[in-house]
Amino acid sequence: MSEADSSAGSRPAPHISRYRVTYRMTDQMGVVYYGHYLELFEIGRTEMLRDAGFEYRALERDGYYLPVVHVSADYLSPARYDDLLLIHTWLEHLGKVRFDFRYELCREGDDRALCRGRTRHVLVGADGRPRRLEGTWLERLKPFAAQSEDSGDSSPA
């Protein structure tokens, strides 16, 4: 995790989720199919948000949706069947409309990164138009965020 550790500074520690690779996730070469890494990003993000008291169901009941608008991944080394993976997740940017997450996956007991990635999300209402996050939702996530619009970073989406 050298990239993550070297740029950490005052950044909050990553949220860590564990996931055991199942056979269905592997391809004919016996490695995790590249598209499944996006599912692992989702697992890390969902568990981080859940631990922050930020449940997708409740968010949707309040009329918010959080679609992915950008994703990137760098595949560094393959994960294989039955590997126990650690999904490190950071909330890199917390805005009132935009969230950016960063991920790093490694095997338990091995700090070498297997995959690094990022996702960007935009809050929208049921009509698909951007909607600002209000109330306690924003406050619940601030402790997990490396940057927030309230901390001086108001860069556009």
N, C-alpha and C positions, 0 to 999 in steps of 0.2 A: 504493500500500500504506500509506496514511497511518494507518488504524486499527491495523494490525498494528505498524507502526513506532512509533507514539506510545505504545503500551502495552507495549513490549518490555521495558524495564528490564533486569533480569538474566536474562531469558528466553533459552533457547538459540535460536540462529538457526534459521530454518525449514529443513526439508529441501526441496529443490527437485527436482521431476521435470519432464521435458519430454514433451509429447504433441502430435502433429500431428492436427488435426481431419480426419477422413475424411468422405467424402460420405454414408455410411450414417448418420452421427450427426446430419445436418441434416434439418430438416422442410421443408415446402413453401415456407416463407418464406425458406429459405436460411440459417437460423440453427440452432445446436445445440439440439436438442430438450431441454426442461428435465429430463427423467428421466435423460439421459445425464450430467448433472453429478454424479450420485451415483456413476456408474462412474468418473468422473475423481477423485472423492474416494477411491474404493477404490484406484485406481492410486497416488495420492500416499501413502496410508497403507501400502499393501503395500510400496512401494519404500523408504519410511522404515524400516519394520520390517526389511526385508531388509538394509538397510545397517547396522542395529544388530545383525545376526546373529540375528534373530528371525524364523525362517521358519515360516509357517503349517503346512506339512506336518509339521515336527518338533514343533511345538506340539500338533498333533492326535495325533501318535504318542504323546505324553506324556499324552494324555487330556484336553486342554484344547480348548475351542471359544470363539470370540469373536464372538457374534452382535451385530448392531446392535440397540439397544433404543430409540434416539431419533435422529432426523436433522432438521436444519433447514438451509435455504438461502435466501439473499437474492440474487436475480438483478438485477444492476445494469446490465449492458450485454451485448448478444449477442456470442457467439463465432460465427465463420463458417467455412465450408469452407476448409481448407488453412491456417487460423491455426495458428501454433506457440504452444501454451499453456505457461505455467509454472504448475505446481501447487505452491504453497507449503503445507507441512504442518507443523503443530506438535502435539506431544503435550502438551496443556494440563494433564491430570491423570493421574497414574499411581498407581493404587491396587492393592491386592492382589486386588481383585475387579472394579474398575471402571476403564475407560480413557476419557478424553475427548480427542477430536482436533478441531483447528480447521484450516480450509482457506481459501486465497484463490487464485483463478485470475486470471491476467492474460495478455495477449499478450507474447511475448518482445519486448523493446525498448520496452515501454509499461508503466509502473508502475500504471496505472489498473486498479482491480479490476473484473473482469467478474462474479464471483460470490464470495460468502463463505458458508461453511457450517460446520456442526459435526456430529459424530457422537459418540454415547455407546455404549460396548460393555461387556458384562458377561461375565466369564469363567464358563463353565459346564463341567461334566463331560458325559460321554456320556449321562447320565441327564437332562440339562437343568437340573440344580440348580446354584446358585452354587458355585464352587470357587475357593479362594485360590491365587494365583500364588506359586510357591515357587522356591527355589534360584537358579540363575544367570539364569533368565529375567528376574527383577525387576532384577538388577544390570545386565544388558545394556541395559535401557531407561532407567535413571536419567539418563544423560548427555543424553538427548533430552527429558526431562520438565521442564516449567515448575514443576510441583508434584508431590510424591509424598507418600504417607502418612507416609513416614519423614522428610520435611522439615517436619513439623508440621501438614500439612493432612490431617485425618482426617474430612472432611465425608462424610456418608452418601451413598449412591448415589441 
